[in-house]
Each structure stands twice: as C-alpha cells, then as structure tokens.
C-alpha cells in the first residue's frame, strides 16, 4: 500500500512509507473480488492467481439463486431478503431468496431496497469443514461482537447455514438492515471503506485442532468523508445460535462477492 496526503490544491503534504498486506483473506475482503486460489500451488503461483483476479474481473457462476466463484466450486452463497421489520424483531420465515443478475463485465448484482433486511446463506458441499469469513461493506460480521477476537465461523462438511446479522453474542445478532449510508455500520466503524454495497465471503478448509488437513492443503497454516447512497446498518436483534470450537485453518481457497445496491427491481423467489 502506497499513500500520499495532499491539500486541496494538490500540493503534497506527506508521503507515507509503503506497507504490505500479505493475508489473502484481508486482500479479497478489502477489494471485494471473486477468485479461486489453488491451495497446493507454490506461494509464487498463488500470488500470480491473486494478481490476475485483481487485474482481470473473474466472473462468478450462478445456479438458480446460489452464487459461486466457479461452476465446479463446492462453496456457494445465497442472499435471503425480508421485509422492513418496522423496528420489531425480523421474521426469518418471511425471508426469500433473491435472484442475482450480471452486468456486462459479469459482476453479480442483486437489489435490496432501503428498509429491507437480509441474511446470507452459506453452503459448503466439500468433504471438509470450512472456515468462512463474511464481510459486509468491507466490515467483518464480528465487528460489533462482544468477543472481538472472532474472525470467522466454521461450517461443517456438506452443511449449510444462514447468517442473519452482525454477531453480538453467541445467542443474538443485529439484523443486516439496508439503510442510508450515514446510519450504516460502515459509516460507524469503517468510514473510508471502498467496498460499500458489497457482500463478500471467503472460504478456507478447516479441520480438528491437531488433526490431519485435507490432502490438497499443501503447506498448512494453523490457527487462523460524507458519503451518500445506501449501506448495511444494524437492525433489530435476531436470535442466532453459535458455539465455540477449536479448528486448524488452511489457506484461502475461494472468495465470492455480490453487489447489492444496484438500481433495478428486485426479484424474490419462493422459499427453497
């Protein structure tokens, strides 16, 4: 990262020393890109895959309402949208899958209106557990958690789960609520985010602490200004059950992004 501070006339006031960001999950979350990264490749080959994803738009794949990084991916996401809760607790039974569309570059979009709430369904059809990192508008879902050390959640092999909001405790979350930017979570916690209007999910393999990683894991890594428009804020409390587990976590495998502030009529589909 290179940075310069200039005044209104363009005169340079300060040049900051360059800093490197080496965690691929942080890079994909900050840039909001979709990518597939080979886990058993050399570090140099993995860097090339990331460079390619940053320079050339990688088109996600869709099957119905589910979005994946590729057509052969075992991982996918689905956005479920509910009506304005009116200040009361959201009713998850009224949430419906919303169909994505794709622009000329192949980026995935879906429209969520101001006042609507949404949840993110995450699907893991692989043969191993997955460590899943969810960011909204560049902000981790645990940004408001009572346990700030949380970074990701574990999704079992062949399982799927619904994330209804910002994690507060292992019993309660704040619903994902689309609101004016000034009242959004990003305005509160990350006002200079470049990922406003983006839902981003990253996947890594996970396995029992001290256990054997997947055969294709390779070298394992243990542990793990005023703006307008809309963004995601913190809605009413919603029940969400989590429990702590111990896992070793591997390299980034895939990341998938979808933009949600497209000005188009949204399309709800019947419940899956």
N, C-alpha and C positions, 0 to 999 in steps of 0.2 A: 504494500500500500504506500503510495507516494501522495503527499499533500502539501499544498501551499495556501497561505492565508493572504488575501489581498483586500484592499479597501475598495470603495465604490468606483474609484477611477481606474482600477485595475493595477494599481501600484502594489508590488509585493511587500508584505509586512514581515512575513516569516515563512520559512520553508522547513517543514518537519522532516526529521530523519526517517528513512524508509523503514517499514515494519513488515514482517512476513506473517501470513496466516497459513498454517500448514494442515489444520484439521479439515478434511474434505467435507464433513457434515456441516461445519460452520460456513465453508465457502458456498456450498449448494444452497443452504438456507438463506444466506445473505444475498445471493444473486438470483434466487428463485428459478433455477434451471432444472430441466429434466435430463437425467443421464443414467446410463448403465456403466458401471466401473468394474472391469474384470478383477476378481479377488485374487486369483492365482498368478497374476502378471507381476512383473518386476516393478519396483517403485517408479522407474522412469516411464514404463509403459502406462502405468496408472495416471501419472502426471499428464501424459500426452492425451489420454482419454478425457481428462478433466478440461485441458486446454481446448480440445475440439468441441466439447459441449458448451464452453463459454463463448467460443468464436462462431460456431455454427449451430443454429437452433435445432435441437433434437425434438422431433415430433412425438408426443405421447400417443399411445394407442388406446382406443375405447372399444369396449364390448358392452353394448347396452349403456347403462349409466355408470359403469365402472371404468376408471382411467388407470392405465399402467404406463410404465416407462417404455415397454416394448410389447409386441404381440405375444412373445413367449415368456413374459415375466410371471413369476409366481406371486407377485405382490400387486395389489391394486388399492385404489381408494374410491369412495363414493360419497357425494355430498347430499345430505338429507336436510330439507328445508321445512321449517314450521312457521305458522302464522305469528303475528305480533302477539306476545303473551300479555300485553297490557299491564305490565308491572307484576303480574302474578307468576306462579311457577309454570314454566313451559311444560306442555304435554307432549312427551316424546311419541306417543301413539299417533299424533297428528302430523308428524314429520313425514315428508315424502321424498323419494329420490328425485333429483333434478338432473335433467339431461344436459350434457355439455355440448358445446358447438366448437368449431375450429375456425380460426381466421386464415387468411391467405398464407401465413407462414407456418400454419399447423399448430399454433399455440391453443391450448384448451381454455375455453371460457364457459362460464355459466353466470346468469344474472340472479343476484339476490337483492331484493329491494330493501331500502331503509325501513327499519322496524321489524323485519323478519329475523328469526333465529335459525341457526343451522347446527348440524352435527357432522362429524367426519367418521364415516365407516372405513375401517382399515382391514384389509384382507391379506392373510398370509397362507398361501397354498403350497409353501415349501415344506421340506421334510425336517426342518429345524426351527427352533424358536427364532423370533425376530425382535431386535431392539429397534423401536420405532421413535423417531424424532419428529414431532409435529410443530411447525411454526405457522403463525398467522400474522400477516403483515410484517414478517421478519422477527416476530416475538415468540419465544418458546412458550408452549402451553403451560409451563410451570412458572412463568414469570411472576405470578401472584401467589404462588404456593406457600403454605406455612412451612414447607420443607424445601428451602431454596437450593439444596444440593441435588434435587431431582433434575434429570436432563432428558430422559426418555422413558418409555414404558415397554414392557415385554409382552409380546403377543405369541401365543403358543403355535406350534406347528399345525397346519391345517385348520387354523381358527380364524375368526373374525371378531371385531369388537367395535363399539360405537363410542366415540369421544364426544360428549355433549357440550363441553365448555372448558374454560380456564380452570385448571386444578387449584383448589384451595386447600382441601384436606383429602384424606383417603375415603371420605364419605360424601363430600359436597364439592361441586364445581359451580362457577358462574357461567351461564349460558353464553355461547357465541352469538352476539347480537349486532347486526349491521346498523351503524349509526353515523351521524356526521363525524367527520374526522376529528374535530375539536373535542368530542366526547369519547373518542376511541381509546382502546388500550395502548395503541402505538403512540398516540399523542401524549399519553401519560408517562410511558416507560421508554419509548424509542422514537422521539420526535423527528429524527433525521433519517428514518428508515426509507430505503429505496424500494421496498417490497410491499408497499401499501396495496391492498386489493389482491393479495396472493395467499393461497393456502398451499403449503409446501410440506411434503412428507418424505423422510429419508429412512432407508431400511439397512440394517446390518444383521448378520447372523448372531445368535446368542446361544449359549449352552451352559449347563450347570457349572457352578464355580468349581474350578479344578478338574473339570471333566475334559472329554475329548472334543475338539472342534470339528466342524464338518470337513470332509476330505478335501474340498476345494477351497478351503480358507486361506491356504498359503501360510505366511508368517503371521501368527495371530497377535492381536493386541488385547491384553487383558484389561478388564475394568471399563471402564468406559468414560424551523421558521413557520409562520402561519401557513396552513395548507387548507385546501378545500376538497370537496368530494366526500366519499364515504370510506369507512374502515370498520374493523370489528371491535366493538366495545364489550363491556362486561354486563351481561343481562342478569335477570333474576336467578336465584340459586336453583340448582337442579341436582337431584341425587345422582351420584356416580361412585361406584364401589371400586376401590383399588386396594391392593395389598403389596407389601414389600417382598421382593425375592432377591436372591443372590445369583448373578449370572456373570460369566465372562462374555465379552462382546468383541466381535471381529471388525473387519474393515468395512467401510461403506460399500454397499453393493449397488443400490439403486436409489434414485430420487425422482419424485414426480411432482409437478406443480400444476395448479389450475388457478386462473384469474376469475374473480367473482364480481367485479364492478362493471361489467360490460352493459352498455345501454341497449338491451334487447328484451323482448318479452320472455319471461322465464317459462319453462315447460316442466310441470310436475308430472311424474308418472305414478301409477298405483304402487302401493307398498310392495316390497319384494317378498 
